[in-house]
Each structure stands twice: as C-alpha cells, then as structure tokens.
Amino acid sequence: IDELSLGLAPKVVERLIEVAREINRAGTALLLVEQDVLVALEAADRGYVLENGRVVLSGTAERLRDDPGVRKAYLGV
C-alpha cells in the first residue's frame, strides 16, 4: 500500500489502519510505504527506515517508535 494516509481525513486513515491490521491478523502480510511515520508505526509490526534508497535502520514498530534517531528525524523530538 503506497501512502495510505495521503490526502485523507484522520478518521478515514484511522479506519484504513484498522482494516489493514484486520487483514494482517487474518494471515496476509502487507507492505506499507508511508511518509507519516506515526501512521506507519501504528499500522506496522516491523519497520524499515530508508535513506537515499538504502535501509539504515530496522526493527519492531515499538523499537523504532522509541528510537531517539527516528524520533528526532521524523517526529522532531
């Protein structure tokens, strides 16, 4: 899924994330490409951070959400 949240209302994005998680729980893997890191990490079990087309960091969504480098680069904190 490419840019799940692009141009959509927050409530619509929230529902799409729920549907994606339901599909995943049913046994189907999904590949999500998303600029909004909060949306991506909410929807994902695992994540990969790309820089110039190369994987520079990977891990569980929880680990990436708590990683200081990811927080600084994508969340500004």
N, CA and C atoms as a LAMMPS dump frame, in Angstrom:
ITEM: TIMESTEP
0
ITEM: NUMBER OF ATOMS
231
ITEM: BOX BOUNDS ff ff ff
-5.0000000000000000e+02 5.0000000000000000e+02
-5.0000000000000000e+02 5.0000000000000000e+02
-5.0000000000000000e+02 5.0000000000000000e+02
ITEM: ATOMS id mol type element x y z
1 1 1 N 0.863 -1.161 0
2 1 2 C 0 0 0
3 1 3 C 0.909 1.223 0
4 2 1 N 0.732 2.096 -0.953
5 2 2 C 1.582 3.275 -1.082
6 2 3 C 0.853 4.505 -0.549
7 3 1 N 1.443 5.137 0.46
8 3 2 C 0.919 6.383 1.035
9 3 3 C -0.54 6.254 1.484
10 4 1 N -0.752 5.376 2.421
11 4 2 C -2.083 5.104 2.963
12 4 3 C -2.811 6.363 3.424
13 5 1 N -2.076 7.304 4
14 5 2 C -2.722 8.468 4.617
15 5 3 C -2.781 9.704 3.733
16 6 1 N -2.149 9.665 2.578
17 6 2 C -2.001 10.858 1.746
18 6 3 C -3.345 11.481 1.372
19 7 1 N -3.57 12.702 1.84
20 7 2 C -4.743 13.474 1.461
21 7 3 C -6.055 13.031 2.081
22 8 1 N -5.994 12.152 3.064
23 8 2 C -7.226 11.641 3.663
24 8 3 C -7.46 12.235 5.05
25 9 1 N -8.721 12.312 5.415
26 9 2 C -9.094 12.799 6.742
27 9 3 C -8.589 11.822 7.807
28 10 1 N -8.224 12.326 8.977
29 10 2 C -7.704 11.459 10.04
30 10 3 C -8.617 10.282 10.385
31 11 1 N -9.916 10.486 10.403
32 11 2 C -10.846 9.391 10.718
33 11 3 C -10.796 8.302 9.651
34 12 1 N -10.636 8.7 8.398
35 12 2 C -10.538 7.729 7.304
36 12 3 C -9.238 6.941 7.441
37 13 1 N -8.152 7.631 7.746
38 13 2 C -6.857 6.97 7.932
39 13 3 C -6.942 5.978 9.088
40 14 1 N -7.561 6.392 10.173
41 14 2 C -7.728 5.522 11.337
42 14 3 C -8.449 4.234 10.945
43 15 1 N -9.509 4.358 10.174
44 15 2 C -10.275 3.173 9.741
45 15 3 C -9.45 2.301 8.797
46 16 1 N -8.698 2.919 7.895
47 16 2 C -7.86 2.148 6.973
48 16 3 C -6.786 1.369 7.728
49 17 1 N -6.242 1.959 8.774
50 17 2 C -5.262 1.25 9.599
51 17 3 C -5.923 0.051 10.267
52 18 1 N -7.123 0.241 10.786
53 18 2 C -7.857 -0.869 11.405
54 18 3 C -8.055 -2 10.407
55 19 1 N -8.466 -1.667 9.194
56 19 2 C -8.693 -2.684 8.159
57 19 3 C -7.385 -3.394 7.811
58 20 1 N -6.301 -2.641 7.684
59 20 2 C -5 -3.246 7.378
60 20 3 C -4.591 -4.217 8.479
61 21 1 N -4.799 -3.847 9.73
62 21 2 C -4.457 -4.737 10.848
63 21 3 C -5.34 -5.985 10.844
64 22 1 N -6.618 -5.835 10.504
65 22 2 C -7.513 -6.993 10.418
66 22 3 C -7.039 -7.957 9.334
67 23 1 N -6.66 -7.421 8.193
68 23 2 C -6.15 -8.247 7.095
69 23 3 C -4.888 -8.974 7.542
70 24 1 N -4.01 -8.266 8.238
71 24 2 C -2.776 -8.867 8.729
72 24 3 C -3.057 -9.966 9.747
73 25 1 N -3.961 -9.72 10.663
74 25 2 C -4.308 -10.734 11.671
75 25 3 C -4.894 -11.982 11.027
76 26 1 N -5.527 -11.819 9.863
77 26 2 C -6.094 -12.962 9.146
78 26 3 C -5.02 -13.765 8.414
79 27 1 N -3.769 -13.283 8.448
80 27 2 C -2.674 -14.055 7.887
81 27 3 C -2.052 -13.522 6.618
82 28 1 N -2.444 -12.337 6.192
83 28 2 C -1.872 -11.751 4.98
84 28 3 C -0.875 -10.667 5.362
85 29 1 N 0.332 -10.799 4.828
86 29 2 C 1.35 -9.771 5.06
87 29 3 C 1.069 -8.581 4.152
88 30 1 N 1.309 -7.384 4.655
89 30 2 C 1.119 -6.16 3.877
90 30 3 C 2.42 -5.376 3.851
91 31 1 N 2.686 -4.751 2.732
92 31 2 C 3.824 -3.846 2.613
93 31 3 C 3.261 -2.44 2.512
94 32 1 N 3.619 -1.606 3.464
95 32 2 C 3.115 -0.238 3.527
96 32 3 C 4.274 0.729 3.35
97 33 1 N 4.149 1.624 2.398
98 33 2 C 5.117 2.702 2.2
99 33 3 C 4.408 3.977 2.615
100 34 1 N 4.958 4.664 3.618
101 34 2 C 4.232 5.784 4.217
102 34 3 C 5.204 6.858 4.69
103 35 1 N 4.932 8.111 4.34
104 35 2 C 5.751 9.233 4.797
105 35 3 C 5.439 9.626 6.24
106 36 1 N 4.204 9.431 6.665
107 36 2 C 3.799 9.785 8.026
108 36 3 C 4.232 8.658 8.965
109 37 1 N 5.337 8.875 9.664
110 37 2 C 5.918 7.817 10.483
111 37 3 C 4.965 7.357 11.585
112 38 1 N 4.163 8.238 12.131
113 38 2 C 3.218 7.83 13.173
114 38 3 C 2.18 6.868 12.625
115 39 1 N 1.673 7.152 11.446
116 39 2 C 0.714 6.251 10.798
117 39 3 C 1.385 4.914 10.51
118 40 1 N 2.58 4.97 9.951
119 40 2 C 3.289 3.744 9.583
120 40 3 C 3.544 2.863 10.801
121 41 1 N 4.033 3.452 11.881
122 41 2 C 4.361 2.657 13.058
123 41 3 C 3.123 2.188 13.806
124 42 1 N 2.03 2.887 13.654
125 42 2 C 0.774 2.43 14.254
126 42 3 C 0.254 1.201 13.526
127 43 1 N 0.458 1.155 12.229
128 43 2 C -0.065 0.066 11.406
129 43 3 C 0.866 -1.136 11.353
130 44 1 N 2.143 -0.95 11.672
131 44 2 C 3.151 -1.977 11.394
132 44 3 C 3.518 -2.829 12.603
133 45 1 N 3.988 -4.029 12.304
134 45 2 C 4.655 -4.866 13.302
135 45 3 C 6.155 -4.591 13.259
136 46 1 N 6.671 -4.419 12.037
137 46 2 C 8.088 -4.128 11.803
138 46 3 C 8.19 -2.933 10.885
139 47 1 N 9.356 -2.277 10.932
140 47 2 C 9.569 -1.14 10.053
141 47 3 C 10.994 -1.087 9.544
142 48 1 N 11.156 -0.385 8.449
143 48 2 C 12.468 -0.168 7.838
144 48 3 C 12.574 1.311 7.514
145 49 1 N 13.639 1.935 7.957
146 49 2 C 13.872 3.346 7.675
147 49 3 C 14.841 3.411 6.5
148 50 1 N 14.413 4.093 5.435
149 50 2 C 15.243 4.229 4.245
150 50 3 C 15.838 5.622 4.179
151 51 1 N 17.064 5.683 3.727
152 51 2 C 17.724 6.959 3.466
153 51 3 C 18.465 6.811 2.145
154 52 1 N 18.109 7.645 1.184
155 52 2 C 18.708 7.564 -0.148
156 52 3 C 18.588 6.162 -0.743
157 53 1 N 17.438 5.528 -0.504
158 53 2 C 17.166 4.222 -1.087
159 53 3 C 17.802 3.043 -0.378
160 54 1 N 18.434 3.276 0.749
161 54 2 C 19.085 2.198 1.5
162 54 3 C 18.481 2.089 2.904
163 55 1 N 18.381 0.851 3.386
164 55 2 C 17.89 0.624 4.741
165 55 3 C 18.978 1.054 5.722
166 56 1 N 18.638 2.013 6.578
167 56 2 C 19.595 2.49 7.576
168 56 3 C 19.214 2.061 8.992
169 57 1 N 17.987 1.584 9.154
170 57 2 C 17.522 1.151 10.464
171 57 3 C 16.33 0.235 10.261
172 58 1 N 16.232 -0.798 11.073
173 58 2 C 15.067 -1.675 11.011
174 58 3 C 14.802 -2.228 12.397
175 59 1 N 13.587 -2.681 12.6
176 59 2 C 13.232 -3.266 13.884
177 59 3 C 11.729 -3.324 14.055
178 60 1 N 11.322 -3.698 15.247
179 60 2 C 9.894 -3.723 15.53
180 60 3 C 9.361 -2.294 15.53
181 61 1 N 8.081 -2.166 15.303
182 61 2 C 7.471 -0.833 15.316
183 61 3 C 7.687 -0.172 16.675
184 62 1 N 7.565 -0.945 17.729
185 62 2 C 7.76 -0.394 19.079
186 62 3 C 9.189 0.129 19.254
187 63 1 N 10.169 -0.645 18.802
188 63 2 C 11.571 -0.22 18.92
189 63 3 C 11.827 1.048 18.115
190 64 1 N 11.315 1.089 16.898
191 64 2 C 11.524 2.267 16.06
192 64 3 C 10.823 3.49 16.636
193 65 1 N 9.641 3.29 17.195
194 65 2 C 8.885 4.396 17.787
195 65 3 C 9.661 5.013 18.956
196 66 1 N 10.42 4.17 19.678
197 66 2 C 11.171 4.637 20.843
198 66 3 C 12.606 5.037 20.516
199 67 1 N 13.055 4.807 19.276
200 67 2 C 14.442 5.091 18.896
201 67 3 C 14.671 6.6 18.823
202 68 1 N 15.662 7.128 19.55
203 68 2 C 15.907 8.575 19.549
204 68 3 C 16.211 9.137 18.16
205 69 1 N 16.925 8.386 17.335
206 69 2 C 17.241 8.853 15.98
207 69 3 C 16.005 8.992 15.115
208 70 1 N 15.114 8.027 15.207
209 70 2 C 13.86 8.082 14.447
210 70 3 C 13.002 9.22 14.973
211 71 1 N 12.914 9.336 16.281
212 71 2 C 12.099 10.405 16.87
213 71 3 C 12.593 11.778 16.425
214 72 1 N 13.901 11.955 16.425
215 72 2 C 14.449 13.249 16.03
216 72 3 C 14.24 13.509 14.539
217 73 1 N 14.524 12.526 13.705
218 73 2 C 14.441 12.703 12.252
219 73 3 C 13.011 12.881 11.759
220 74 1 N 12.081 12.12 12.339
221 74 2 C 10.728 12.111 11.792
222 74 3 C 9.69 12.801 12.658
223 75 1 N 9.962 12.902 13.945
224 75 2 C 8.966 13.487 14.839
225 75 3 C 9.399 14.836 15.388
226 76 1 N 10.653 15.189 15.182
227 76 2 C 11.142 16.482 15.643
228 76 3 C 11.3 16.588 17.145
229 77 1 N 11.415 15.442 17.832
230 77 2 C 11.582 15.46 19.295
231 77 3 C 12.799 14.665 19.708
